[in-house]
Amino acid sequence: MLGFYYDSSVCTGCRTCVVACKDKNDLPADVNFRRVTTFETGEYPNVRMYHLSLACNHCENPACVRACSSGALFVDDDGTVQFDNDLCIGCESCVKACPYGEPQIVPELNVMRKCNSCKPLRDAGMNPVCVDACPMRAIEFGDLDEIRARHEGESLVADLPCLPYSTTTAPSLLVHPKDAALEEDYKQTIL
């Protein structure tokens, strides 16, 4: 299973990943395939901050694919969620179905667009642009079992208080929390 790994412990929230993705995909001002959100947790005087960089999670059970009536969204042979803009009818069913808010309608084109995990780059043996653009190397993409093995000893989670439960769509996402205290905040919020 292919997916993204994100290390919150080193991310500075610089949004270079967002800009690189936007540039590579020639996106209009109001469309972003990757977004970085900043959150605060805790209570004064023990307030902590963390960043979360997300794009399409290429879920095992993608709600967007189930909702797509035209067949424009599909699970590719490599397990990633891909799309065919020629089949998109702009009905926005996928936009409404995705709990992560990833598919977005491009008004000028009246079609949906989303992160395709830079499939053309990956097919050429390269990384997704967000991975290579990150100056902190906080983002990785690849086989999730290999990523788990590489990061053995780290706490890796898929459930965060700011995201839907992973049981909803089984996202192909592993997050290394910023610190142990933040990991406890995650667990307390989820429980």
Solvent accessible surface area in square Angstrom, and as a share of the most:
residue,aa,sasa,rsa
1,M,92,0.41
2,L,39,0.19
3,G,0,0.00
4,F,7,0.03
5,Y,2,0.01
6,Y,3,0.01
7,D,17,0.09
8,S,2,0.01
9,S,42,0.27
10,V,54,0.31
11,C,24,0.14
12,T,83,0.48
13,G,9,0.09
14,C,72,0.43
15,R,93,0.34
16,T,52,0.30
17,C,10,0.06
18,V,20,0.12
19,V,97,0.55
20,A,18,0.14
21,C,11,0.06
22,K,50,0.21
23,D,113,0.58
24,K,76,0.32
25,N,24,0.12
26,D,124,0.64
27,L,17,0.08
28,P,36,0.23
29,A,97,0.75
30,D,106,0.55
31,V,3,0.02
32,N,41,0.21
33,F,4,0.02
34,R,4,0.02
35,R,86,0.31
36,V,16,0.09
37,T,63,0.36
38,T,55,0.32
39,F,57,0.24
40,E,129,0.58
41,T,28,0.16
42,G,42,0.41
43,E,142,0.64
44,Y,194,0.74
45,P,104,0.65
46,N,101,0.52
47,V,73,0.42
48,R,63,0.23
49,M,89,0.40
50,Y,8,0.03
51,H,18,0.08
52,L,7,0.04
53,S,2,0.01
54,L,28,0.14
55,A,7,0.06
56,C,9,0.05
57,N,4,0.02
58,H,0,0.00
59,C,12,0.07
60,E,111,0.50
61,N,70,0.36
62,P,11,0.07
63,A,12,0.10
64,C,9,0.06
65,V,38,0.22
66,R,148,0.54
67,A,33,0.26
68,C,26,0.16
69,S,94,0.61
70,S,39,0.25
71,G,39,0.37
72,A,3,0.02
73,L,6,0.03
74,F,82,0.34
75,V,73,0.42
76,D,32,0.16
77,D,155,0.80
78,D,42,0.22
79,G,16,0.15
80,T,0,0.00
81,V,1,0.01
82,Q,12,0.05
83,F,43,0.18
84,D,53,0.28
85,N,51,0.26
86,D,136,0.71
87,L,86,0.43
88,C,23,0.14
89,I,112,0.57
90,G,14,0.13
91,C,61,0.37
92,E,70,0.31
93,S,38,0.25
94,C,10,0.06
95,V,44,0.26
96,K,162,0.69
97,A,36,0.28
98,C,20,0.12
99,P,51,0.32
100,Y,32,0.12
101,G,35,0.33
102,E,5,0.02
103,P,2,0.02
104,Q,25,0.11
105,I,32,0.16
106,V,3,0.02
107,P,84,0.53
108,E,127,0.57
109,L,104,0.52
110,N,88,0.45
111,V,23,0.13
112,M,2,0.01
113,R,44,0.16
114,K,1,0.00
115,C,12,0.07
116,N,31,0.16
117,S,1,0.00
118,C,10,0.06
119,K,46,0.19
120,P,83,0.53
121,L,39,0.20
122,R,43,0.16
123,D,102,0.53
124,A,74,0.58
125,G,71,0.68
126,M,106,0.47
127,N,66,0.34
128,P,3,0.02
129,V,34,0.20
130,C,8,0.05
131,V,14,0.08
132,D,77,0.40
133,A,27,0.21
134,C,12,0.07
135,P,84,0.53
136,M,88,0.39
137,R,147,0.53
138,A,1,0.01
139,I,5,0.02
140,E,37,0.17
141,F,24,0.10
142,G,16,0.15
143,D,43,0.22
144,L,12,0.06
145,D,100,0.52
146,E,105,0.47
147,I,0,0.00
148,R,113,0.41
149,A,70,0.55
150,R,143,0.52
151,H,28,0.13
152,E,150,0.67
153,G,81,0.78
154,E,56,0.25
155,S,46,0.30
156,L,45,0.22
157,V,29,0.17
158,A,28,0.22
159,D,40,0.21
160,L,3,0.02
161,P,50,0.31
162,C,46,0.28
163,L,29,0.14
164,P,36,0.23
165,Y,126,0.48
166,S,23,0.15
167,T,127,0.74
168,T,67,0.39
169,T,1,0.01
170,A,36,0.28
171,P,16,0.10
172,S,2,0.01
173,L,5,0.02
174,L,11,0.06
175,V,0,0.00
176,H,38,0.17
177,P,4,0.03
178,K,75,0.32
179,D,60,0.31
180,A,79,0.61
181,A,44,0.34
182,L,1,0.00
183,E,27,0.12
184,E,83,0.37
185,D,24,0.12
186,Y,3,0.01
187,K,89,0.38
188,Q,126,0.56
189,T,84,0.49
190,I,43,0.22
191,L,176,0.88
